[in-house]
Amino acid sequence: MKKFINTDKLYPLGSLIIITVIWQIAVDALNVPLYILPSPSEILTALIKDFELISYHSRTTLYEAFIGFAWAILLAFILAILMDSLEIIKKALYPLLVISQTIPIIALAPLFIIWFGFGTLPKIVIVIITCFFPVVISLVNGMESIDEDYLRLFKSMNATKMQTFYHLKLPFAMVHLFSGLKIAATYMIMSAVIGEWLGGDRGIGVYMLRAKNAYSLDKVFASILVIVLMSIAIIYFIEYLGKKTLHWQTERDEE
């Protein structure tokens, strides 16, 4: 019997409510100044008051994040197929991909600003670089995890490489792909914001910097709240797409 209410999700929600209440009481009781730590009610007031401006900046950030995310997925598919098809490419590039993740993106972002200017392009490039790795690695690992018996079966049926990829490797890799997409989705908004911190005139990161410089910490926390909500919404949307796309996997797990 399916559960109508997932009680597991109530625990973090309850913890969040308790933390928020304690936060509100502590700030009010200790008379903490706004420029030190705003209360949740002050953050909510700032969000409502500046909602139109925050929405304007958020649209820019979402545009940069989704364009970069789409390009990261496309490039990851291309490279994953090449790495799966040609072992020499995998041996040559896989270690480099791992090493690339040791380079802090905050160190590369100023270079992209110098090379590509202060528009949306450097932010998109930062999102691509940040989201590319978990997607391509999840695809490659998914294609590697296929049972050899399935591969031999397709080979015995004289299936072409394209048929094997489309009917066998891709469906199996999709399970791993959506796991990689959820990991990448946690970084896509954040990486766009990092790019906006270093240069630009629009975006939630720019709004946050302006609020910080004005010591309006209620607006800073309001922008952080918006970033968190956008990221959570994207992750849940990807999870929803995964359940719809991988319905065969879900049905098998429920049996």
N, C-alpha and C positions, 0 to 999 in steps of 0.2 A: 504494500500500500504506500502510495506516494505521500510525502509530508506536504501539508499545505503551507506550513510555516517552518522555515529553516531556523531552528533555535540556535544553531551555532553562530549565526550572524547577529543574534541579539546580545551575545556576550561583549564583542568589541563595541557595539553601539551603546550598551549600558556603561562600559568603562569610559567611553568618550563623554557621555552625559555627566558622569560623576566628576571627571577631571575638569570639565567646563564649569560645573557648579562650584567646585573647590577654588578654581582660578578666580571666578567672579567674587566669591566671598573674601578670599585673601586680598585681592586688590582693593576692594571696598573697605575692608577692616583696617588695612595698613596704610590707606590713603596713598597708594603708589602713584606717582605722577604719570601723566599720559606719555611723556617723552621717554619714560623708563620702561613701563609695561602697561599697555592698555588692557582693559577688561574685555571679556567677550561681548558684552553689550555695546561697548564703544566701537569695537571692531565691526559689529553688525550695523551700527548706525553709520559708520564711515562707508561701508559697502553700499548701503541703501542710498546715502547722500551722493556718492560718486558713481553710482551704478552705470549711468550713461557713459561717462568717461572711461570707466573700467571696461565696459563692453566694447567700446571703440578700440582700445588698446588690445583687448583679448582677441578680437577678430584678426588683427595683424599677426599675433603670436600663433593662433590656430592655423592661419594660412601657411606660415613658414613651417610649422610642425607637420602638417599633413602633406604638403608638397615634398618636404624632405623625407618623410616616412614612406611615401609612395615610391620615390626614387630609390630609397634604400632597399625596399622589397624587390623592385625590378632588377637592380644591380645584383642583389643577393641571389636571385633566381638564376641569372645568367652565369655568375661565377660558380654557384653550386653545381649547375649542370656541367660546366666545363671541368670542374674538379672531380665530378663523378665519372665523366667520360674519359678523361685523360689522367692517369695516375701521376705523371710527371708534373702536371700543373698543381695537383693537390700537394705533392711532396715539396714543391717549390714555394707555394703560397701559404699553406696552412700555418707553418711556424711564424711567418711574417704577420699573419692576421692576429695570432695570439700576442706577439710582441707589440703590435700596434696599440693594444689595449693598455699597455703600461705607460703610454704617453698621455699626460693629463690634457684634457680638451681645453682647459683654461689657458694652457700655454700655446695651443695652436690657434685659438680664436683671434688673437691680435694679428697674426699673420694673414688670416683670411680677410680681416678688415682692411689691411694694407693692400692686398692683392685685388680684392673685389669691391672695395668701397664700403660705404655705410648703408647701402640699401638692404633689401631682403636676401640677396644672393648669398652673402657670407653666413647668414643665419641658417639658410637652407642647407648649405654645405656642412655646417656643424651638425645639424640634425641627421644628415645622411651618414656621416662618419660615425656618429654615436649609435644609431639604430642598425647600421649595416651588419656589424659583427654578430650580435645574437641571432639575427635572422639567417645569415648564411651558415653559421655553425649548426643551428638547429636543423636546417635543410640537409646539410652534408651528413650529420649524425643520423638523421632519419633515413636517408638512402642507404647508409651503411648497416643499419639495423635489420634490414630485410633478411629473412631466412634464406639460406642458400638453396633449400629445396624448392622454393617458389621460383627462384632464378633459373634453376635447372628445368623446371616444368615449362617455363616460357621458352627456354632455349629448345627444348624438345619439340615444342609446337611451332618452331621456326619463326618465332616472333621477332620483328625488327627491333632495333634499339629504341626507336621512337614509340613503338607499341609497348615495349617493356616499361619504358619510362612513364607513359601516359596511364597505362592500366595497372601497373604494379608499384613502381617506385614513388610516383607522385602521391597516390592515395595513402601509402604508408608514411611518407614524409610529412603529410599534412598534419598528422597528430603532433609531431615535433615542431612543425612550423608555427602552429598557433601558440605553443608554449614560448617559442622565441619571440613571436609578435607581442605577447603580453609583457615579456621582459623589456623589449624595445619600447613599448608604449609608455612604460614608466619613466623613460628617459627623454621622450620626444619633446614634451613641453619644456622640461627643465633645460635641455640643450639649446632650445630656441631662446629661452630667457637669458642664458649665459651669453649668447651672442649679442643680445640686446643690451646687456650690461656694458659691453665694451664699445658700443657705438650704434647710433641710430636715433631716430626721432619718433618712432612709434613702437608699440608693443608693451605688454604687461611688465616686462623687465625695465623698460624706460620709465614707465609710471612708478614702479617700485623705487627706482633710483631717485627720482624727483621727490617722492614722498620721504625717503630716508634723508636726503639732503635738507629737507624742510623740518626734520625731526617729527614728522607726522607718523608715528609708529602705528597708529590705528589704521592708517591707509596701507602701510607696509604689510601688516598682518592681514588686512582685507585682500590684498593682492595675492598673498601666500595662500589664503583660503580659496581664492578663485583658481589658482594653479593646481591645488590639490583636487578640487572638485572636477576640473577639466580632465585631469589625468585619470581619476577614478572612473569618470564617465566613459573615457576612451577604452580603458581596460575592460570594463563590463561589456561594452559594445563588441569588442573583439572576442570576449568569452561567449557572448550570445551568438556571434557569427560562427564561432568554432563549434558550438553545440548544434547549430543548424546544418553546417557543412559536414560535420562528422557524426551525423545522427546514427549511422550504422555502428560506430564505436560506442556511442551512448547506449544504444539498444542492447549491444552485446554485453556491456558491463552490468546492465540491469537484470539480465537473465540469470 
